[in-house]
Amino acid sequence: MAAKTFEELEIWQRGIYIVEKIYSLIAKSKLKSDFALADQIKRASISISSNIAEGFERNNNKDFRRFLTYSKGSAREVRSQLYIALSQNYIEMDEYDLFYNDLINISKQLKGFIIYLAKWDDQNKDDKKK
């Protein structure tokens, strides 16, 4: 069954989960004292789910794939920023590892979704030619 709203997409839900974890991490760590880095990590994490939602609402797979690619880039950005937080001793290695694994999995799922939509478009292009 195809999703009727972006909220039904598991990948969007996982993006929201990352945002919740980021806000929690910042609130309880030394990271909260680095306002610029904390703000950038928050904004990048929010961008993961926001781009999924925006792309979904474009109502065409080409645009949706482009926005999924943006989401994937935002997941990479969060990973990079968390590495900076780790290098500055704002967070512990175990916290970094938890996020790293979640973000890698989100990136893989986004890549798979992008590939799926591209194949779907290719198949439907062939069907329209017939």
Backbone torsions as a table, in degrees:
resi	resn	phi	psi	omega
1	MET	NA	131.5	179.5
2	ALA	-77.4	144.8	178.5
3	ALA	-69.6	138.5	177.7
4	LYS	-94.3	-23.4	177.9
5	THR	-134.8	155.9	179.6
6	PHE	-65.4	-26.9	179.5
7	GLU	-63.4	-22.5	178.6
8	GLU	-77.5	-16.2	-177.1
9	LEU	-74.7	125.4	178.7
10	GLU	-58.1	-38.7	-177.8
11	ILE	-65.9	-35.2	175.3
12	TRP	-66.3	-43.8	178.9
13	GLN	-60.4	-39.3	177.5
14	ARG	-66.5	-36.1	175.9
15	GLY	-62.9	-41.9	177.6
16	ILE	-63.9	-39.5	177.1
17	TYR	-58.7	-42.4	177.9
18	ILE	-61.9	-44.1	178.5
19	VAL	-57.4	-46.8	-179.7
20	GLU	-60.4	-42.3	179.1
21	LYS	-66.7	-39.1	179.1
22	ILE	-62.7	-48.1	179.6
23	TYR	-60.3	-41.2	178.2
24	SER	-64.4	-44.9	179.1
25	LEU	-59.8	-47.6	-178.7
26	ILE	-62.4	-41.2	-178.2
27	ALA	-63.2	-30.4	-174.0
28	LYS	-107.7	5.0	-176.2
29	SER	-120.4	173.6	176.1
30	LYS	-65.7	-16.9	-179.4
31	LEU	-57.5	-30.5	-177.6
32	LYS	-61.8	-20.6	179.8
33	SER	-81.1	-15.6	175.9
34	ASP	-99.4	87.2	-171.7
35	PHE	-60.2	-40.0	-177.5
36	ALA	-65.8	-48.7	-179.3
37	LEU	-66.7	-42.8	179.3
38	ALA	-60.1	-44.0	179.7
39	ASP	-64.2	-41.4	-178.9
40	GLN	-66.1	-40.7	178.2
41	ILE	-64.3	-42.2	177.7
42	LYS	-60.2	-47.6	-177.0
43	ARG	-64.5	-40.8	179.4
44	ALA	-66.6	-39.7	179.8
45	SER	-67.7	-39.1	176.9
46	ILE	-62.1	-35.5	-178.2
47	SER	-63.2	-27.8	179.9
48	ILE	-59.6	-57.2	-177.7
49	SER	-74.2	-32.7	-179.3
50	SER	-64.0	-41.3	179.2
51	ASN	-68.8	-33.7	175.4
52	ILE	-62.6	-47.0	-179.7
53	ALA	-62.8	-46.5	-178.4
54	GLU	-63.9	-43.9	179.1
55	GLY	-62.4	-40.7	179.4
56	PHE	-59.2	-41.0	-176.2
57	GLU	-75.1	-8.1	177.5
58	ARG	-72.4	-18.3	175.4
59	ASN	62.7	26.1	168.3
60	ASN	-149.9	143.6	-172.2
61	ASN	-66.6	-31.6	180.0
62	LYS	-62.3	-49.5	177.5
63	ASP	-65.0	-41.5	-179.6
64	PHE	-59.6	-44.1	178.5
65	ARG	-61.1	-40.0	179.0
66	ARG	-61.7	-44.3	-180.0
67	PHE	-70.5	-32.3	174.3
68	LEU	-64.3	-35.5	176.0
69	THR	-65.2	-39.6	175.4
70	TYR	-61.2	-42.4	178.5
71	SER	-60.2	-42.4	178.6
72	LYS	-61.0	-42.5	176.8
73	GLY	-63.1	-38.3	178.2
74	SER	-66.0	-36.9	176.5
75	ALA	-62.7	-40.6	176.5
76	ARG	-64.0	-39.8	179.7
77	GLU	-62.3	-43.0	178.1
78	VAL	-62.1	-42.5	177.5
79	ARG	-58.1	-44.9	-179.9
80	SER	-63.6	-44.0	-179.3
81	GLN	-67.4	-36.0	176.3
82	LEU	-67.0	-33.2	175.4
83	TYR	-63.5	-41.3	176.2
84	ILE	-61.7	-44.3	178.0
85	ALA	-59.7	-40.1	177.5
86	LEU	-65.0	-45.4	-178.3
87	SER	-65.0	-23.9	178.2
88	GLN	-93.7	6.4	-179.8
89	ASN	62.1	29.9	175.0
90	TYR	-81.4	-30.4	179.2
91	ILE	-131.0	162.4	179.7
92	GLU	-91.0	160.9	-178.7
93	MET	-60.9	-38.8	-179.6
94	ASP	-65.0	-34.5	176.9
95	GLU	-68.4	-44.5	177.7
96	TYR	-58.3	-46.2	-178.3
97	ASP	-60.5	-40.5	179.0
98	LEU	-61.8	-45.2	178.5
99	PHE	-67.8	-42.5	-178.4
100	TYR	-55.4	-49.2	-179.3
101	ASN	-63.6	-43.2	177.6
102	ASP	-61.4	-43.4	-177.6
103	LEU	-70.1	-36.4	175.2
104	ILE	-62.9	-43.3	179.9
105	ASN	-64.4	-40.4	177.1
106	ILE	-63.0	-43.0	178.9
107	SER	-60.8	-42.5	178.3
108	LYS	-64.1	-42.6	179.7
109	GLN	-66.1	-40.0	177.1
110	LEU	-62.6	-44.0	178.5
111	LYS	-59.6	-45.2	178.3
112	GLY	-61.4	-39.4	179.5
113	PHE	-66.8	-41.3	178.1
114	ILE	-61.0	-46.0	179.4
115	ILE	-63.0	-44.1	179.0
116	TYR	-58.9	-47.1	-179.0
117	LEU	-65.3	-37.5	178.0
118	ALA	-64.5	-43.2	178.2
119	LYS	-64.8	-41.4	178.7
120	TRP	-60.0	-44.5	178.0
121	ASP	-61.8	-44.2	179.5
122	ASP	-61.0	-43.2	179.8
123	GLN	-64.3	-42.3	-179.1
124	ASN	-72.0	-29.6	174.4
125	LYS	-62.8	-44.1	178.5
126	ASP	-64.3	-39.4	179.2
127	ASP	-65.7	-35.0	-179.6
128	LYS	-70.3	-28.0	179.3
129	LYS	-71.6	-23.8	-176.4
130	LYS	-74.9	NA	NA
